[in-house]
């Protein structure tokens, strides 16, 4: 039978636990450029997705994991600045 393993979090502060897997601040312009602008290797991975929607979603997740160091607990809670940067980069680089 499958047994789930729970990650220990006792050592984290309440603020750290509350912010895990969430955007607690809107990324700065520098952060957007560093984490959300795709390079050729990223675009190669993104372009393996089936549709524009899947490719854009994958690009947003890729940048989010780089920025937060974790997957979002709620994938719909992405700041508009992140969506805009990912969209601009995706459209500019793939078409």
Secondary structure, 3 states (H helix, E strand, C coil): CCCCCCCCCCCCCHHHHHHCCCCCCCCCHHHHHHHHCCCHHHHHHHCCCCCHHHHHHHHHHHHHHHHHCCCCCCCCCCCHHHHHHHHHHHHHHHC
